[in-house]
Each structure stands twice: as structure tokens, then as C-alpha cells.
Amino acid sequence: EFTTDVEIQLEYSNDSTSDWEAELRVEWVDGDGRTIDGYRGSEDLDNETRHEMQTVRVSTLKYGIDRARKLKIEISANPD
């Protein structure tokens, strides 16, 4: 009743013969710049993939989503 799901989707292409790992950091921020909630994790990016979408589902409080004014998103990728 008090929570909701948020989907984070990472769309990528990986034409290389190596797998990669993407580190994701997503934060929703209030009007004063304070972090309300977020997600930090990693996703495997398979090799020789022309087009793929990874989806992460995170549960958070509806109250926090209502107060959010901005998203901070940081993505880095390294060979796996």
C-alpha cells in the first residue's frame, strides 16, 4: 500500500567478443538536493549482442517518489 515499484532499464549493444559488467547508480533527489532513495548494483552485458535491454525493478516508498525532483544516474562499464 505504501510502496511502489520503479523500473530502471539499461539499453545497450555489445559487439565485442568479451562480456562486460555495468555498474549502475541511480538516485532520486528532492528539491533541496538530498538523496531520497536509489539503487546501486551491477548488470552483466553479454558479448556479441547487437541490441539488448536489461531491466531492474526496485521497490521504494510512494512518499519518496512524490518528493523526488531529479534523478542522478551514473553508469560505468568494465570488462567481465
N, C-alpha and C positions, 0 to 999 in steps of 0.2 A: 504493500500500500504506500510506503514512503520511499521506495526505491524505484529506479528505472534503469534500463539497460542503454548503454551507449556503444555504438559500433565504430571501431576505428578500422579503416580499410587502407591497405598499402598496395598500390598497383605498381607492378614492376615488369621489366624484361631483363633476362639474364642470358645473353647469347654465348657466354663463355662456357668452357668445359669444367669450370670449378663451381662448387656450391659456395654461397655467400651467406652470412648471417647479418641481419639488420637489427640494430639496437634502436628501439623506439622509446621516446619520452614525450608524453603528451600531458599537458596540464591545463585545466580550465581555471581562469583567473578572474577575481572580482574587480569592481571598478577602481579599487584602491591598489591594484597590482598584487594582491595576496593570493597565493595558490589555495584553491578550494579543495580540489581532488585531482586525480590523474591516473596515469598508467605508465609503468616502466617495465619493459620486457624485451624479449628478442624473438625474432621470427626467422626461420630458415628460408632462403631463397634458392630454389633448386636450379641446377645447371641446365643449360640448353633449353631454357624456357622463353618462348617468344613473347608471351603475354600472360600474366597471372595476377590474381588479386588475393592477398591474404587478409582475412577478417579476424579481428579480435573483439570480443564482447566483454564489456566491463560494467559491473553494477555500481551505481552511485546513488546518493540521496537526491530526490527531486528538488529539495530545497537548494542544494548546491548548484544544480543546473539552472534554476530560476535566477540565481545571483550571478552566474557567470557572464562576463562581458567580452572576454578574449580567450583565445587558445594559444598556448605556447607549444610548438612542435619541434622536436629535434630528432633527426634520423641520421644514423651513421651506418656504414656497411663495411664489413671486413671479410676476407676470405675465411671459409669454414674449414 
